[in-house]
Amino acid sequence: MVVDGIFEIGIDEKERLYIKPAKEKFTLIWRTATEVHWDSTGLFLYSPKPREWSYFDWFKHIVFVAENECNCKLILTNETYWTNIPAELKQQISEYVNQA
């Protein structure tokens, strides 16, 4: 299993949650048919704009798909950037990752 730090977590102008890995690329993640996508220009994984799921649900789903379908565990680091992430969501993500 590859372990990669998360360079950045954010919500973009299209209201999608994105996770930018430090090194890994997920160009074929679309094959998993899990609604997790790869932006080859920005080099990040992203979800659709939330409908029924919350941003926190999408975060859990993206890291689950990366780990279980692509054999890459994405982890927070002290250098992870948080962009447009509300304090409550940041706390939920941090607590979730620290429990894992």
Buried (B, 14 or more C-beta within 10 A) or exposed (E): EEEBBBBBBBBBEEEBBBBBBBEBBBEEBEEBEBBBBBBEEEBBBBBBEBEEBEBBEBBBBBBEBBBEBBEBBBBBEEEBEBEEBEEEBEEBBEEBBEEE
